[in-house]
Each structure stands twice: as C-alpha cells, then as structure tokens.
C-alpha cells in the first residue's frame, strides 16, 4: 500500500518573465479546470483552458509547457518537436526568504532514472529525496516528431502556496544523458549568469493548508514533522535493519521484514498532536494513515482517511484514494464493503489495471470467505479443535488448529510445543501489513544471518487444503524452492493473501489476542508455547529426512 503526501487546496499561479530591469514582466495565470477523469487525464476542453509558456535557447523554441490546476493538483503538459531520447523537464520552486527549494524532474525517457522524482534542498549540502509516488505520469512519443507527456503533481509535494509567501519558479528542458539544460524558462538575461526565476505571486485563495499565523516553515510544527518524516533517516534505517527510506518505511520492514513498532507509536502520537493543531493539513492525515498501516491497524488507517475526506472532500476524487480505501476495507476484513466501494467506481475506473487487480482480489476473497464462514460455524458447534497458547514479550495469544484439514501439520506442531521446542525463539521476520514469522531454532543464537534456515532436523509434507489465507491464519513456511515445509517455522498472516491459497499449508487461526499479534515486531521473543487442549487420541507425525 503506497500512501503519499496529499495536495493543497487551491492555486492561482502567476509567472513573470525575468529579463532586463527595464523589461515589462509578463504574467501568466493558471486557471482552474473541472474535475479530471478518473484515469488521471484531463479532457481536451480542460487542457485548452490551461496557460502555456515556451522553453527557449536564445531564439530557438524547444517545446511548450502547459499548466492547469484541478482541485488540489497541478497538472503539467509538455510537447516537444525534438527527438525524445534522454530528455526531461526540470522544475524548481524556491522560497526566497529561506532559500528552501523543491525540485521536480520529469524524464519519461531518461532511463535508468525514475521517470518522475522530487527533492528538497535547504543548502547545497542538505538535499533530501521527497516521496513522489502521489504524482502521475502519462507520455507518448514518436522518434520523428518528438514526445508529449502529461503529469499531475500534488501541491503538498511542491510545498508551495502559503497565502502570505512569495515563491519563485523556473523550468529547464533537461538532457539526462549529458546532465545539463538545453532550453530554459524564463529566458536568461543577456550576458550569462545564473538561470533567473519567475515569480509565483501569493493570493488569498492559494493556500497550502498551513495557517497564515505561522511565519516561516521552520517555525511550523506540522511542516517540520513532515520534513522529518520525508527525509532519508540513516539512524532509523540502521536501527530497523532497513536499507534506507524515510522515517516511516525505515521502521515498517516492508522489504526486509524487520518491523519496529516503538518508533511508529511515537510518530503516531506526534502526528495526532499536529492534526489537532492543523486539522486542514491533509499531509498529516495521509502520513498518520501510513503509520497505522505500519502498525498493522488498517481499520484505524481507514478511519483516518475517512476523516480526511470530510475535511478535504477534493481528495476523494483521486483514483489512488479509491484504491487505497478499497485495500484498507479489504485488510480490515470488510470484504463486502470493499466490493461495493469498487463497484461504485467501476464506470470511471474499469480500464485502470490497479482497479482491475483489486477488484479481482476482492472477488476471490469474498468467494473464499463465504466458504470459510461455513467451516468456522461447524467448528464452533463441535468445539473440539486443538488449541495452543503462545506467550511473547508483547503478551499472549491463543491459536486454534485445523486438525481436520492439516492433520500431520497439526500433529507436528503439537509435538514441538509439548517438547518446548519453540520456547525462547524469536520472530525473525515481521513485515507491516504482511506477516510475522517465527519458529526457527536458529533465532536463539547471535547470528541473525542464519535465521530462516533452521528447523527440527526434518521436513514435513505440505497439506494444501480448502482453507484460505485470511488475516490471523497460521501457515507453515515452505522450504526454499520446494513444496515441502521446513518443519517448525510458521507465519501469522496480517492481511488477506489469496495469491498464496493452494501454495502454503494453512493449519490454524488466532482466536484471542489479536492486538498482541498486531504489535509483534522484529526479534520479539516467543517465551513459551503451551497446549491448551487436544483431541483424545495419539498424534503421529510423518517426517521426511532433511537432506
């Protein structure tokens, strides 16, 4: 789930051509268009209302840029008559009072670079990458006639538009191969010198949603916190075992399974405090939702985004928000609501690949959930499935084991619990909104590099069955590049995983202590596992020797 900074409320952009002191300054006002289509594009009629300027080198025209505002988004269009290889547009937005600037490079053909990237600069030696995932880019090209692209930029990403502030702006046609500008706006002053800026004049309805009463960005707690979150945090990455990213992704363990909950808990408190002070600042809501997803609380994230929709109704028109809300409904177990939510946008988003993918997933989950509910009703009537209590440093949770569906796996798990095999092991993988994994005896030693490779000394044949990968189900961890399970390592799903159905052995589910499971983080300890009950018969285990 990628949640990004959201855009500000409205903008009238005034661009004044830079030139000789005696030259008359040209003003360009960026108009407001109606809502875009749900695929992120604009109608031709809307684009016709936009204002354009040219990128020039001396008197040669290299291309034209068109600007248009829709709600909380700035749309940028570019058309070139030159061949597209390695070209892009670089925009620079600067606060002249503080020297703080935001740069955006849109380079669809500038591989291997990202097609759209953004960064924040305070000083020459202080540059931070910004999260540009909330932007969209569509492009087309012809080797003979050049290329065209349309991009949408959230105004919060640009961090421009405070009503009492004057910002400056320039644009460059960028040669990504040679790493230099080819053509410029505004046109440079005769005689050389640095690339000049045009003015972005403040107006009363401009408004990044930061109160006017706060004079400078550095004195605003909300903006300072968001800059702290967005800045690559080396210390956070080291502590969480991550390879980089911002202060949130460094702790969620999405890529490396080393989720750390305590820093996320502190971030949640700080974000909620700032929301109380700045209830109209959408980026605070979006980042709070990211934190709650990182804490395995999709229902909480959903509530935050619903509140953001009330405060900032324009955000609800964004197709990304449609998909994010559907995913949060799904991960919260509200599958029917997710289906209805997606169906209500089918007319507008049916051709979107992300929409099609999410709709297919929700449909598959609903079919499996209908069957799963029937299984659980029958199991509750019998009330005789084995149960195990697992104590951790975060608290205890209880699991019920699907003996009728995975008898050998359950017999093996019960035998290992009875032998105290799991006591003192660590949860050596914990990824937010993914799963938490434990049960490897190698996790007891000080070598974290051998975690995930240990077991009881034998393998267990897989027992793929009718049970599906719903949140809080238990599955056996398979041996790498094999269908066999490793014998002891198990995972607890934290979100639906229909793509794993039929590929892993689902052998139980959590029935008590859900909040404990949500809080489990990297290298938390499984202190003790105890058999609470089992059926009155011998449990024989069929093993396969480990080669």
Residue pairs with C-beta under 8 A, 6 or more apart in sequence:
1 293
1 324
1 327
1 328
1 433
2 133
3 286
3 287
3 289
3 290
3 293
3 301
3 324
4 131
4 132
4 133
4 134
4 135
4 154
4 157
4 286
4 320
5 130
5 131
5 134
5 154
5 156
5 157
5 226
5 230
5 282
5 283
5 286
5 287
6 72
6 134
6 154
6 156
6 282
6 283
6 285
6 286
6 308
6 312
6 315
7 71
7 72
7 73
7 74
7 134
7 153
7 154
7 155
7 156
7 157
7 282
7 315
8 72
8 154
8 155
8 156
8 161
8 207
8 208
8 209
8 282
9 72
9 205
9 207
9 208
9 209
9 280
9 312
9 314
10 32
10 69
10 71
10 72
10 205
10 206
10 207
11 30
11 69
11 74
11 155
11 160
11 161
11 206
12 29
12 30
12 69
12 201
12 203
12 205
12 206
13 28
13 29
13 30
13 67
13 69
13 74
13 169
13 200
14 27
14 28
14 29
14 199
14 200
14 201
14 203
15 26
15 27
15 28
15 53
15 169
15 198
15 199
15 200
16 25
16 26
16 27
16 198
16 199
16 201
17 23
17 25
17 26
17 186
17 187
17 198
18 186
18 187
18 189
18 196
18 197
18 198
19 25
19 186
19 187
19 189
19 196
20 189
20 190
25 199
28 51
28 53
28 67
29 51
30 50
30 51
30 67
30 68
30 69
30 74
31 49
31 50
31 51
31 68
31 69
32 69
32 70
33 42
33 46
33 47
33 49
33 50
33 68
33 69
33 70
33 75
34 46
34 70
35 70
35 71
35 317
36 42
36 43
36 46
36 70
36 73
36 75
36 152
36 317
37 43
37 348
38 317
38 319
38 322
38 345
38 348
38 349
38 352
39 319
39 348
39 349
39 351
39 352
40 136
40 138
40 152
40 319
41 138
41 150
42 68
42 70
42 75
42 150
46 68
46 70
47 66
47 68
47 77
49 68
50 66
50 67
50 68
50 75
50 77
51 66
51 67
51 68
52 64
52 65
52 66
52 67
53 64
53 65
53 171
53 185
54 61
54 62
54 63
54 64
54 65
54 185
55 61
55 62
55 63
55 64
55 65
55 89
55 171
55 172
55 173
55 183
55 184
55 185
56 62
56 183
56 184
56 185
56 187
57 182
57 183
57 184
60 183
61 81
61 183
62 80
62 81
62 82
62 173
62 182
62 183
63 78
63 79
63 80
63 81
63 82
63 146
63 173
63 183
64 78
64 79
65 76
65 77
65 78
65 89
65 171
65 185
66 76
66 77
66 78
66 79
67 74
67 75
67 76
67 77
68 74
68 75
68 77
69 75
70 152
71 314
71 317
72 154
72 155
72 156
72 282
72 312
72 314
72 315
73 152
73 153
73 154
73 155
73 318
74 152
74 153
74 154
74 155
74 158
75 150
75 151
75 152
75 153
76 89
76 91
76 106
76 150
76 151
76 152
76 153
77 148
77 149
77 150
77 151
78 89
78 106
78 148
78 149
79 146
79 147
79 148
80 87
80 146
80 147
80 148
80 173
81 145
81 146
82 146
83 143
83 144
83 146
84 108
84 109
84 141
84 143
84 146
84 147
85 109
85 177
86 107
86 109
86 110
86 175
86 176
86 177
86 178
87 107
87 109
87 110
87 147
87 173
87 174
87 175
87 176
87 182
88 105
88 106
88 107
88 108
88 109
88 110
88 173
88 174
88 176
89 105
89 106
89 107
89 171
89 172
89 173
89 174
90 103
90 104
90 105
90 106
90 171
90 172
90 174
90 181
91 103
91 104
91 105
91 106
91 169
91 170
91 171
92 101
92 102
92 103
92 169
92 170
92 171
92 172
92 197
93 101
93 102
93 103
93 104
93 158
93 159
93 160
93 167
93 168
93 169
93 200
94 100
94 101
94 102
94 167
94 168
94 169
94 197
95 101
95 165
95 167
95 168
95 217
96 166
96 167
96 168
97 165
97 166
97 216
98 122
98 216
98 217
98 218
99 122
99 123
100 120
100 121
100 122
100 217
101 120
101 121
102 118
102 119
102 120
102 121
102 130
102 157
102 158
102 159
102 160
103 118
103 119
103 121
104 116
104 117
104 118
104 132
104 153
104 157
104 158
105 113
105 116
105 117
105 118
105 174
106 115
106 116
106 137
106 149
106 151
107 113
107 115
107 116
107 174
107 176
108 115
108 137
108 139
108 141
108 147
108 149
109 139
109 141
109 147
109 176
110 174
110 176
110 177
113 176
114 132
115 137
115 139
116 132
116 135
116 137
116 151
117 129
117 132
118 129
118 130
118 131
118 132
118 135
118 157
119 127
119 128
119 129
119 130
120 127
120 128
120 130
120 159
120 227
120 230
120 231
121 127
121 128
128 227
128 230
128 231
128 232
129 230
129 232
130 157
130 230
131 157
131 230
131 246
132 157
134 154
134 157
134 320
135 151
135 152
135 153
135 154
135 157
136 151
136 152
137 149
137 150
137 151
138 149
138 150
138 151
139 147
139 148
139 149
139 150
140 147
140 148
140 149
141 147
141 148
155 161
155 208
156 208
156 282
156 283
159 208
159 217
159 223
160 167
160 200
160 208
161 167
161 202
161 206
161 207
161 208
162 202
162 206
162 207
162 208
162 210
162 212
163 202
163 203
163 204
163 205
163 206
163 207
163 212
164 202
164 212
165 202
166 199
166 200
166 201
166 202
167 199
167 200
167 202
168 197
168 198
168 199
168 200
169 197
169 198
169 199
169 200
170 184
170 185
170 186
170 195
170 196
170 197
170 198
171 184
171 185
172 181
172 182
172 183
172 184
172 185
172 195
173 181
173 182
173 183
173 184
174 180
174 181
174 182
175 181
175 182
181 195
184 195
185 198
186 196
186 197
186 198
188 195
188 196
189 196
209 278
209 280
209 281
209 282
209 312
210 217
210 220
210 222
210 223
210 278
210 281
211 220
211 278
214 220
217 223
217 224
217 227
218 224
221 274
221 277
222 274
222 277
222 278
222 281
222 283
222 284
225 270
225 271
225 274
225 284
226 283
226 284
226 287
228 247
229 246
229 247
229 248
229 267
229 287
230 246
230 247
231 246
231 247
232 244
232 245
232 246
233 245
233 246
233 247
233 250
234 244
236 242
236 247
236 250
236 251
236 263
237 243
237 244
237 245
237 250
239 250
239 260
239 263
240 250
240 251
240 253
240 258
240 259
240 260
240 263
240 522
241 253
241 256
241 258
241 522
242 249
242 250
242 251
242 253
242 255
242 256
242 258
243 255
243 256
244 250
247 263
247 267
248 264
248 267
248 287
248 290
248 291
248 294
251 259
251 260
251 261
251 263
251 264
251 294
252 259
252 264
252 293
252 294
252 431
252 432
253 259
253 260
253 430
253 431
253 432
253 522
254 431
254 432
254 433
254 434
257 428
257 429
257 430
257 431
257 434
257 437
257 522
258 429
258 430
258 522
259 294
259 430
259 431
259 432
259 436
259 521
259 522
260 521
260 522
261 295
261 519
261 521
262 521
264 291
264 294
264 295
265 295
267 291
268 288
268 291
268 292
268 295
271 284
271 287
271 288
271 291
272 288
274 281
274 284
275 281
275 284
275 285
275 288
278 284
279 311
280 311
280 312
282 308
282 311
282 312
282 315
285 304
285 305
285 307
285 308
285 311
285 312
286 305
286 308
288 301
288 304
289 301
289 304
289 305
289 308
289 324
289 328
290 301
292 298
292 300
292 301
292 304
293 301
293 328
293 432
293 433
294 432
294 433
295 432
295 518
295 519
296 432
296 433
296 494
296 517
296 518
296 519
297 518
298 327
298 328
298 331
298 332
298 433
298 495
299 328
299 332
301 328
302 325
302 328
302 329
302 332
305 321
305 324
305 325
305 328
308 315
309 315
309 316
309 321
315 321
319 345
319 348
319 349
319 352
319 355
322 341
322 342
322 345
322 349
322 355
323 354
323 355
323 358
325 341
326 338
326 341
326 342
326 358
326 362
327 338
327 358
329 335
329 337
329 338
329 341
330 338
330 358
330 361
330 362
330 365
330 495
330 496
331 433
331 471
331 495
331 496
333 470
333 471
335 362
335 365
335 366
335 369
336 366
338 362
339 362
339 363
339 366
342 355
342 358
342 359
342 362
345 355
346 355
346 359
349 355
350 356
361 496
361 498
364 498
365 468
365 470
365 496
365 498
368 468
368 470
368 498
368 501
369 468
369 470
371 466
371 468
372 467
372 468
372 470
375 466
375 467
379 385
379 400
384 535
385 400
385 401
385 402
385 403
385 404
386 400
386 401
386 403
386 410
386 414
386 531
386 532
386 533
386 534
386 535
387 398
387 399
387 400
387 401
387 511
387 531
387 532
387 533
387 534
388 398
388 399
388 401
388 413
388 414
388 417
388 529
388 530
388 531
388 532
389 396
389 397
389 398
389 529
389 530
389 532
390 396
390 397
390 398
390 399
390 422
390 526
390 528
390 529
391 526
391 527
391 528
391 529
391 530
392 427
392 516
392 520
392 524
392 525
392 526
392 527
393 524
393 525
393 527
394 516
394 519
394 520
394 521
394 524
395 513
395 515
395 516
395 519
396 513
396 516
397 510
397 512
397 513
397 514
397 516
397 517
398 510
398 511
398 512
398 513
398 532
399 474
399 508
399 509
399 510
399 511
400 508
400 509
400 511
401 410
401 413
401 414
401 474
401 507
401 508
402 410
402 465
402 467
402 506
402 507
402 508
402 509
403 410
403 411
403 535
405 463
405 465
405 466
405 467
405 506
405 507
406 463
406 465
406 467
406 505
406 506
406 507
407 463
408 460
408 461
408 463
408 541
408 542
409 460
409 463
409 476
409 485
409 505
409 507
410 507
410 508
410 539
411 539
411 540
411 541
412 460
412 487
412 541
412 543
413 490
413 507
413 508
414 531
414 534
414 539
415 539
415 541
416 422
416 456
416 488
417 529
417 530
417 531
418 531
420 528
420 529
421 441
421 456
421 488
422 438
422 439
422 488
422 526
422 529
423 526
423 527
423 528
423 529
424 444
424 525
424 526
424 527
425 438
425 439
425 440
425 441
425 443
425 444
425 525
425 526
426 438
426 440
426 443
426 444
426 451
426 523
426 524
426 525
426 526
427 436
427 437
427 438
427 443
427 520
427 521
427 522
427 523
427 524
427 525
427 526
428 437
428 438
428 440
428 442
428 443
428 448
428 451
428 452
428 522
428 523
429 435
429 436
429 437
429 451
429 452
429 491
429 522
430 436
430 437
430 520
430 521
430 522
430 524
431 494
432 494
433 494
433 495
434 494
434 495
435 491
435 492
435 493
435 494
435 497
436 491
436 492
436 494
436 517
436 520
437 452
437 477
437 489
437 490
437 491
437 492
438 489
438 490
438 491
438 526
439 477
439 488
439 489
439 490
439 526
440 451
440 452
440 453
440 454
440 455
440 486
440 488
440 489
441 454
441 455
441 456
441 488
442 450
442 451
442 452
442 453
442 454
443 451
443 454
443 523
448 523
452 477
452 489
454 486
454 488
454 489
455 486
455 487
455 488
455 489
455 546
456 487
456 488
457 487
457 546
458 487
458 543
458 544
458 545
458 546
459 479
459 484
459 485
459 486
459 487
459 543
459 544
459 545
459 546
460 476
460 484
460 485
460 486
460 487
460 541
460 542
460 543
460 544
461 484
461 485
461 542
461 544
462 476
462 478
462 483
462 484
462 485
462 504
462 505
463 505
463 507
464 502
464 503
464 504
464 505
465 505
465 506
467 473
467 506
467 507
468 496
468 498
468 501
468 506
469 475
469 493
469 496
469 497
469 498
469 500
469 501
469 504
469 506
470 493
470 496
470 509
471 493
471 494
471 495
471 496
472 492
472 493
472 494
472 509
472 510
472 514
472 517
473 492
473 493
473 506
473 508
473 509
473 510
474 490
474 491
474 492
474 493
474 506
474 507
474 508
474 509
474 510
475 490
475 491
475 493
475 500
475 504
475 505
475 506
475 507
476 485
476 486
476 489
476 490
476 491
476 504
476 505
476 507
477 485
477 486
477 489
477 490
477 491
477 504
478 484
478 485
478 486
478 503
478 504
479 485
479 486
484 544
485 505
487 543
487 546
490 507
492 510
492 517
492 520
494 517
494 518
510 517
